[in-house]
Amino acid sequence: VKFALTILGSSSALPTSKRFPTAHLLNVNERFFLIDCGEGTQMQLRKLRAGFGKINHIFISHLHGDHVFGIFGILSSFQLLGRKNCLNIYAPEGFRNILEFYKENFAQDQSYEIVHHRLGERGKNLIFEDKIVEVYSFPLKHRQTTLGFLFREKPHDFNFRKEAMAYYKPGIEQIKEIKQGADLVLADGTVIPNAVLTLPPWKTRSYAFCSDTAYDPRIVKHISGVDLLYHEATFSVADENLAAQTMHSSSRQAAQIAKNAGAGKLLIGHFSSRYRDLQVLLNEAREIFPDTEIVEDGNVYEIPKTR
Amino acid sequence: VKFALTILGSSSALPTSKRFPTAHLLNVNERFFLIDCGEGTQMQLRKLRAGFGKINHIFISHLHGDHVFGIFGILSSFQLLGRKNCLNIYAPEGFRNILEFYKENFAQDQSYEIVHHRLGERGKNLIFEDKIVEVYSFPLKHRQTTLGFLFREKPHDFNFRKEAMAYYKPGIEQIKEIKQGADLVLADGTVIPNAVLTLPPWKTRSYAFCSDTAYDPRIVKHISGVDLLYHEATFSVADENLAAQTMHSSSRQAAQIAKNAGAGKLLIGHFSSRYRDLQVLLNEAREIFPDTEIVEDGNVYEIPKTR
């Protein structure tokens, strides 16, 4: 069971020769979630062989061009490939204009349905769930309505100890209960503790995506205990006045959020093109939150299964 | 004086891991003309260090997504870079919708003017000229209004033979006339033939861009004698029925146009993603027009100065 994040694009508003605009792909057990869709996302997906055809859910944090201009190409290519599966797009209200423009001008005979799920602007909302994963949106603080996303595995079943299960031979109904953590009561009334029959379940893994946002301590409560946190770090500490003006964050501020949320690991990106040497930003973040990394296009961050 | 074409993107509608959607950049003596603007054009311009900031004229052949989805990112990046120069976009009438959508949703405070020059659908039209170059549009044959473009240097002045000019010392007015090919008449009535004073002017160079189009012999007259011709070759000869259905060309048909136009060199691209081995398409074209090449993203084709 995989839980892996691929960075498709990591630039700020101006792409560079090495960084495409923002797009992330999260693979949770072969369910592929596309998060933001900057220009060139479909080319990055192809180049990285990252499950282009398997995307059924796209999450758009906000409607600045560097987070959404890749949507037209993706929708067109799905069409050209004869896609039939419904495509779900979770995006702020204003995405309606973008979708209407696309449909009117570029999709005369659409082979698949596109459903726009409008994201609430307030509070933490469950916006998607299936058997194994749930996705929440929560408000960020930017120049227009902007949402962060939290992806979290649902609790896993307990794992059977094969030898013990073979020995006690529980019935089908009992097996279901043991999976959920119940003890086994034998016909003679003997209680076999669950721990004899099972290993602890795999820990649920989680990923939170925070881009773009000013420093906002209210984010912390929405992502508390997250395993992997991406938080934008457009500016260096020296330019925190610019960060405030443009409603972005410094690397130090990103690290402060990670620390306060008790995150497992912090990824920073969306760097202003003014910085030639990103080591400064990395050092600033690591002073507060040591397990910080700078993302690069093509990087993959996998969270292993642990008990 | 340079005349060089850079291929920014060469895929057909579906980009591949190695080919971005259509975009070409023509540099005529440091005037940069962008021709079509598929998704990722701005990233290719940066990666290839190809004069991103110097583009003042963009030519859009038609409004299929793979030829125009890069326009949003380019317009936004110009804005972010504080562009002041007017940007001229030569495109079919329908481009109005695209520009309006962009302005309404992504350009609240536009720092530079964008002028949309609407392209006529009929005949060959001079759509741009300055001191050194002229650009014509002409109709192609596709599923929607589609224009080809011809870029041609204006006639160059005669080049002075320095020694002869130093010897005869013509006046300022005489110099102007000699540049245009006139003989020099000395005070005593002696006629010094222009050939004594000058070398022949550099030949005018030209580039024609034909994408996307069904095979259409009417194109030939518009590009007669062109030095460098790009003509789409979406299909192999074996799939000419598909070419006809989708209003594209086979490589053989592209070569036939090049041959009949007396082109100097043919570039083919826009290959359907169904072909793994493009050598077949190249061979088919070379049977009819030997000086054919397959374009690759990043390739540069320079036409040297000759007399």
Contacts between the chains, C-beta under 8 A, distances in Angstrom:
chain1	res1	chain2	res2	distance
A	13	B	76	7.3
A	13	B	77	7.7
A	13	B	80	5.4
A	14	B	77	5.7
A	14	B	80	5.6
A	14	B	81	7.3
A	15	B	42	6.4
A	15	B	43	5.2
A	15	B	46	6.6
A	15	B	73	7.6
A	15	B	77	7.6
A	16	B	46	6.4
A	17	B	43	7.8
A	17	B	46	4.7
A	17	B	47	4.7
A	17	B	49	7.7
A	20	B	43	6.2
A	21	B	73	7.6
A	39	B	39	6.0
A	39	B	40	6.3
A	39	B	42	7.2
A	39	B	43	7.2
A	39	B	69	8.0
A	39	B	70	7.0
A	39	B	72	7.4
A	39	B	73	4.3
A	40	B	39	6.3
A	40	B	40	4.4
A	40	B	43	5.7
A	42	B	15	6.5
A	42	B	39	7.2
A	43	B	15	5.2
A	43	B	17	7.8
A	43	B	20	6.2
A	43	B	39	7.2
A	43	B	40	5.7
A	46	B	15	6.7
A	46	B	16	6.4
A	46	B	17	4.7
A	47	B	17	4.7
A	49	B	17	7.7
A	63	B	105	7.2
A	64	B	106	7.9
A	65	B	72	5.9
A	65	B	73	6.6
A	65	B	76	4.5
A	65	B	106	5.2
A	66	B	73	7.9
A	66	B	76	7.3
A	69	B	39	7.9
A	69	B	69	7.7
A	69	B	72	4.8
A	69	B	73	5.2
A	69	B	76	7.5
A	70	B	39	7.0
A	72	B	39	7.3
A	72	B	65	5.9
A	72	B	69	4.8
A	72	B	72	7.9
A	73	B	15	7.6
A	73	B	21	7.5
A	73	B	39	4.3
A	73	B	65	6.6
A	73	B	66	7.9
A	73	B	69	5.2
A	76	B	13	7.3
A	76	B	65	4.4
A	76	B	66	7.3
A	76	B	69	7.5
A	77	B	13	7.7
A	77	B	14	5.7
A	77	B	15	7.6
A	80	B	13	5.4
A	80	B	14	5.6
A	81	B	14	7.3
A	94	B	105	7.7
A	97	B	101	7.6
A	97	B	104	7.7
A	97	B	105	5.8
A	98	B	105	7.0
A	101	B	97	7.6
A	101	B	101	4.7
A	101	B	105	8.0
A	104	B	97	7.7
A	105	B	63	7.2
A	105	B	94	7.7
A	105	B	97	5.8
A	105	B	98	7.0
A	105	B	101	8.0
A	106	B	64	7.9
A	106	B	65	5.2
